[in-house]
Amino acid sequence: MEKVKIAVIGAGPAGIATAIEAKANNIEPVVVLEKGESVCNTIVKFYKPGKRVDAYYRKKDIKPIGICSFETESKEEFLQRIEKWIKEWNLDIKLKSEVTNIKKTDQEYEILIKDKPEYLSEFVVIAIGIFGKPNKPSYPIPKELKGKVFLEPPLEIPENKKILVVGGGNTAAEVACALCESNQVFLSYRRPKFFRINEINLKNLEEKEKQGRLKLLMATDIEKIEPYNDRIKVFFKDGKEEIYDLIYYCLGGTTPKNFLKRIGIEFNENGEPLIDEFFETNLPKVFLAGDIALKQGSIMKAFNSAHIVIKRIKEKYLKN
Ligand SMILES: Cc1cc2nc3c(=O)[nH]c(=O)nc-3n(C[C@H](O)[C@H](O)[C@H](O)COP(=O)(O)OP(=O)(O)OC[C@H]3O[C@@H](n4cnc5c(N)ncnc54)[C@H](O)[C@@H]3O)c2cc1C
């Protein structure tokens, strides 16, 4: 695992500004981990070509307080500005690097990319925005199956159900193992062998299967699912059909809120992540920045939050 001082998750305006502010304060090494194929994924994907990027957004005149700032300009000009900053500040940005988990070790945080531990970092700044979604299967999920079909791991474990887990990564393995303690569980994976999961999860799966707690359905692919007498009928591509009570798809991706919950960040009664005035969460040295930390976010607010986070890290933790 590579050791860094700060791991920034998300290369949107907040993540880029965090890395710039960190470098300007000699807080290094800093790595920015981005799940998309380009930086500023939200802007690239959701802004129309030629869109005006307003510095004065939602009728709020937010004054820049840090290094990063911009004047109203087109989407293309804004993205060029970001590229220029990345070069000028020599930022270390890893694209196609979706962070799937963060785990506390004795001194640092272990950062998992696509379920694999890749970085050890003293500080973590989460700047993942608000637009993330879990990946869906290619076939439709009928709306009658709401409450029976899930695209993310359960936060609470159901009991006495016949459950199909779909996926071949560590998340699918961990979900299947957790569910099989109190349910009848089947794990469907389209390949004949697992190749992405770690040794511990592989061993757990094999043990649970030996104990008869779960059944691995290797090389199975689903064609469609349909409602069936308050349950779910699954049609496999090889012509087989089976009935289940619940399905959990573990195909990667997540909503930002569930991501935060999974790593242990607490929420208040309004469903907002608990952070102090400097954006630090209940996990020491883990901060939020940008839209995920703000009500009615904007680019300038994202830039400013990055400045506040780095100033706080410097003053609270790196005084000497
Ligand atoms: C259509 C539209 C128009 C807008 N127009 C304006 C405007 O004119 N002016 C303005 O100020 N604001 C505007 N906004 C709002 C502005 O885009 C956001 O406030 C700003 O992008 C927030 O920046 P951010 O870095 O917090 O989040 P984002 O820009 O959403 O960036 C988050 C990044 O994190 C990445 N990511 C997510 N999850 C992970 C993960 N697990 N691992 C690694 N990477 C991850 C994403 O791919 C993304 O690149 C607009 C928003 C929309 C949708």
The ligand as an SDF file (V2000), in Angstrom:
LIG
                    3D

 53 58  0  0  0  0  0  0  0  0999 V2000
  -26.8770   20.8310  -14.2540 C   0  0  0  0  0  0  0  0  0  0  0  0
  -26.1130   21.5580  -13.1710 C   0  0  0  0  0  0  0  0  0  0  0  0
  -25.7350   22.8570  -13.3520 C   0  0  0  0  0  0  0  0  0  0  0  0
  -24.9930   23.5290  -12.3680 C   0  0  0  0  0  0  0  0  0  0  0  0
  -24.5890   24.8110  -12.5940 N   0  0  0  0  0  0  0  0  0  0  0  0
  -23.7950   25.4390  -11.6840 C   0  0  0  0  0  0  0  0  0  0  0  0
  -23.2990   26.7540  -11.9310 C   0  0  0  0  0  0  0  0  0  0  0  0
  -23.5760   27.3740  -12.9620 O   0  0  0  0  0  0  0  0  0  0  0  0
  -22.4960   27.3160  -10.9780 N   0  0  0  0  0  0  0  0  0  0  0  0
  -22.1870   26.6800   -9.8090 C   0  0  0  0  0  0  0  0  0  0  0  0
  -21.4640   27.2470   -8.9690 O   0  0  0  0  0  0  0  0  0  0  0  0
  -22.6500   25.4380   -9.5520 N   0  0  0  0  0  0  0  0  0  0  0  0
  -23.4310   24.7970  -10.4600 C   0  0  0  0  0  0  0  0  0  0  0  0
  -23.8990   23.5370  -10.2100 N   0  0  0  0  0  0  0  0  0  0  0  0
  -23.5120   22.8790   -8.9250 C   0  0  0  0  0  0  0  0  0  0  0  0
  -22.0600   22.4170   -8.9870 C   0  0  0  0  0  0  0  0  0  0  0  0
  -21.8800   21.5920  -10.1240 O   0  0  0  0  0  0  0  0  0  0  0  0
  -21.7040   21.6380   -7.7150 C   0  0  0  0  0  0  0  0  0  0  0  0
  -21.9870   22.4400   -6.5880 O   0  0  0  0  0  0  0  0  0  0  0  0
  -20.2150   21.2620   -7.7320 C   0  0  0  0  0  0  0  0  0  0  0  0
  -19.9310   20.4390   -8.8440 O   0  0  0  0  0  0  0  0  0  0  0  0
  -19.8510   20.5490   -6.4310 C   0  0  0  0  0  0  0  0  0  0  0  0
  -18.5360   20.0830   -6.4790 O   0  0  0  0  0  0  0  0  0  0  0  0
  -18.0710   18.7850   -5.6540 P   0  0  0  0  0  0  0  0  0  0  0  0
  -16.6170   18.6470   -5.9450 O   0  0  0  0  0  0  0  0  0  0  0  0
  -18.5480   18.8760   -4.2610 O   0  0  0  0  0  0  0  0  0  0  0  0
  -18.9120   17.5780   -6.2850 O   0  0  0  0  0  0  0  0  0  0  0  0
  -18.9330   17.0020   -7.7760 P   0  0  0  0  0  0  0  0  0  0  0  0
  -18.6880   18.0670   -8.7610 O   0  0  0  0  0  0  0  0  0  0  0  0
  -20.1990   16.2400   -7.8750 O   0  0  0  0  0  0  0  0  0  0  0  0
  -17.6730   16.0260   -7.8390 O   0  0  0  0  0  0  0  0  0  0  0  0
  -17.6440   14.8220   -7.1460 C   0  0  0  0  0  0  0  0  0  0  0  0
  -16.6180   13.9180   -7.8150 C   0  0  0  0  0  0  0  0  0  0  0  0
  -16.4240   12.7650   -6.9920 O   0  0  0  0  0  0  0  0  0  0  0  0
  -16.3820   11.6100   -7.8100 C   0  0  0  0  0  0  0  0  0  0  0  0
  -16.7600   10.4630   -6.9680 N   0  0  0  0  0  0  0  0  0  0  0  0
  -17.9720   10.1800   -6.4510 C   0  0  0  0  0  0  0  0  0  0  0  0
  -17.9200    9.0560   -5.6950 N   0  0  0  0  0  0  0  0  0  0  0  0
  -16.6350    8.6280   -5.7330 C   0  0  0  0  0  0  0  0  0  0  0  0
  -15.9440    7.5220   -5.1400 C   0  0  0  0  0  0  0  0  0  0  0  0
  -16.5630    6.6540   -4.3470 N   0  0  0  0  0  0  0  0  0  0  0  0
  -14.6250    7.3760   -5.4080 N   0  0  0  0  0  0  0  0  0  0  0  0
  -13.9630    8.2600   -6.2030 C   0  0  0  0  0  0  0  0  0  0  0  0
  -14.5770    9.3280   -6.7930 N   0  0  0  0  0  0  0  0  0  0  0  0
  -15.8910    9.5270   -6.5500 C   0  0  0  0  0  0  0  0  0  0  0  0
  -17.3650   11.9320   -8.9240 C   0  0  0  0  0  0  0  0  0  0  0  0
  -17.1350   11.1210  -10.0720 O   0  0  0  0  0  0  0  0  0  0  0  0
  -17.0830   13.4140   -9.1790 C   0  0  0  0  0  0  0  0  0  0  0  0
  -16.0580   13.6270  -10.1300 O   0  0  0  0  0  0  0  0  0  0  0  0
  -24.6480   22.8680  -11.1590 C   0  0  0  0  0  0  0  0  0  0  0  0
  -25.0310   21.5270  -10.9730 C   0  0  0  0  0  0  0  0  0  0  0  0
  -25.7550   20.8720  -11.9630 C   0  0  0  0  0  0  0  0  0  0  0  0
  -26.1290   19.4340  -11.7630 C   0  0  0  0  0  0  0  0  0  0  0  0
  1  2  1  0
  2  3  1  0
  2 52  2  0
  3  4  2  0
  4  5  1  0
  4 50  1  0
  5  6  2  0
  6  7  1  0
  6 13  1  0
  7  8  2  0
  7  9  1  0
  9 10  1  0
 10 11  2  0
 10 12  1  0
 12 13  2  0
 13 14  1  0
 14 15  1  0
 14 50  1  0
 15 16  1  0
 16 17  1  0
 16 18  1  0
 18 19  1  0
 18 20  1  0
 20 21  1  0
 20 22  1  0
 22 23  1  0
 23 24  1  0
 24 25  2  0
 24 26  1  0
 24 27  1  0
 27 28  1  0
 28 29  2  0
 28 30  1  0
 28 31  1  0
 31 32  1  0
 32 33  1  0
 33 34  1  0
 33 48  1  0
 34 35  1  0
 35 36  1  0
 35 46  1  0
 36 37  1  0
 36 45  1  0
 37 38  2  0
 38 39  1  0
 39 40  1  0
 39 45  2  0
 40 41  1  0
 40 42  2  0
 42 43  1  0
 43 44  2  0
 44 45  1  0
 46 47  1  0
 46 48  1  0
 48 49  1  0
 50 51  2  0
 51 52  1  0
 52 53  1  0
M  END
$$$$
